[in-house]
């Protein structure tokens, strides 16, 4: 659950808000003039957010492959590609029956 409080209330009730966050797992959004300015979250939540941010910063999909083959010799890659094309040429596909 998330609670919204003004800066003045956050200053006046900081200890209570910290206990709510730490022991009840709630989040507190601190607002100034009705606009969210900061959030009070538990240390566990902050660490989880940090781990998620670090994980999402790592490239995924095709971008993760950049440099993955840097230690493989170009001739070896060319030979693998040639093998793939040779296998494709030999593949006749699968039989398909076309009905009326």
N, C-alpha and C positions, 0 to 999 in steps of 0.2 A: 504494500500500500504506500502511496505517496502523499505527503502532507505539504501544503504550501503555507509559508509564513512570511511575514514582513521582516525586514532587516531589524527593526526595533524589537520585535518579538523574539527573533533569533538571538539578539544580544541579551535580552532579559532572561531567556529560558535556555541558554546554551547547554548547560549541564543536563537538563531534562531531555532536550532534543538529542544530545549525544547518547544518552541511555536508550532512548527509543530506537535510534539507528543501530547501536551496537547489540542490544539484547533482544529487540523485537523484529529486527530485519527490515524496518521501514526505511524509506528514503524521504528526505526533506528538501524541498526546493525553497530557496531563500529569494524573495522578491523585493525589488525596489520600485515603488510606484506602480505595482501590479505587473512588472516585467521580471521574468526569471533571470537571476543574475548568477546564482551558484547553487550547488547541490551538496547536501551532506549525506554521505554514504558510508557504510561500514568499511573497515580495512579489507575484509575478505572480498567485498564487492569491488573495491578499487583494484585489488590484485587481479581479480578475474577479468576486469575490463582491460587491464594492462596486458594480460596474456592473450586475450582475444584480439587486441589491437596489433600485437606483435605477430600473431598467427595470420591475421588478414593482410599484413604488410608483405608477407612472403608471396612471391608469384605463384599462381595456380594455373592449371591447364597448360596450354601450349607455351606460355611464357616461362613456366617452370623448366621447360626443356632446353632453354637457351643455355649453352655452355655444357650441357650434359654429355655431349659427345666430343668435347674438346680434346680429350686424351686419346681418341681413336684416330688412327692414321687415315688420311683421305683415300688411299688405295683400298683400304679395308671397307670403308663406307661404299665406295664405287662398286666393289665386288658384291656387297650385300644387295645394293640396288639392282645390279645386273641379275643376280639370282632371283629377286622378286619379279622382275620383268620376264625372265625365262619361265618361271612358274606360271605367270599369268597367261603367257602364250600357249602353254600346254593345257591349261584349264579350258575344257569345252563347255563348262556350265552344267546345268542340270536339265533333265528332260522335262518338257512341259507339254501337256496334252491340251490342245485347243478344241473345245467342243462346240457344237452348233447351237 
